[in-house]
Amino acid sequence: MSVFLPPDESGQRLNADPLTGQAAWYDARVRIEKAAADEAAETVPRPALLRQPKGMKPAPDILRYNASKSAST
């Protein structure tokens, strides 16, 4: 893959996001396939769990956004 896209009327163009300049492989192709029944619960690669940062409260079992606002109205 080249860092340049095919030239247009204005000249040569970079294969990057126009706002951030980050590499953006617009011409990259991916293949998506439905997982088999015995593969449904697996991911590859399987990253290790992250540790909770010190001083951070544990996550609640149920997360509700704006629950106190809707309860008072």
HUJO-V354953 format. One record per backbone hydrogen bond with DSSP energy under -1.0 kcal/mol. NH is the residue of the N-H (numbers start at 0). CO is the residue of the C=O. E is the energy in kcal/mol with one decimal. If there is no record, write none. Layout:
BEGIN
NH:CO:E
NH:CO:E
END
This chain:
BEGIN
4:12:-3.2
7:10:-2.3
10:7:-1.2
14:2:-3.6
15:13:-1.7
16:21:-2.9
20:16:-1.9
23:14:-1.6
25:23:-2.1
27:24:-1.8
38:35:-1.9
41:38:-2.2
55:52:-1.6
69:65:-1.9
70:66:-1.7
71:67:-1.2
END
